[in-house]
Amino acid sequence: MQRDSIVKYALMFVILVLLQVLIFNRISLYAYATPYLYIYLIIKLPVGIQRNITLLVAFVLGFTIDIFSNTPGVNAAATTLAAFFRRPIQSVMFTLDDYEEKVPCLSLLGWTFVKYVLLMVLIHHTALILLESFTLFNIEMQLLRILFSFILTSILIFILEGFSVQKRKK
């Protein structure tokens, strides 16, 4: 990665952590939906980035959220799990050789990007909410939390992606 790309992702890291800790962690719609927008950083990492770097970035991102949210290891585990499945999901969804130097985005991949985002968010949220509750006692409530948080986070990610598509067009 080039130096300006590293600065861009570092800035994105800081902004997403601040947004998550200061704003999104305080949002809880009817105790079912909380947006976890920080997963957007893992989704937007370049396709060709090494897997160990992706896992390290994911762990540090999740651990940083854990430190500020007082959730020891929950976000780190869920984010690292999503990062672990990132490369296999990409290899199933699109040809990696064609996009090796590119960043996954809606304008480049179209509906494939939508499916990629939805699958990544679903993996992350399922792991996060099940680890957070650490029980299968009230499975209906856990499934509702996963579903509604998944929908809310996905909408926010596509709104962010819409802004970046409009910025590129100008």
Secondary structure by P-SEA (a helix, b strand, c coil): ccaaaaaaaaaaaaaaaaaaacccccccccccbbbcccccccccccccccaaaaaaaaaaaaaaaaaaacccaaaaaaaaaaaaaaaaaaaacccccccccccccccccaaaaaaaaaaaaaaaaaaaaaaaaccccaaaaaaaaaaaaaaaaaaaaaaaaaaaaaaaac
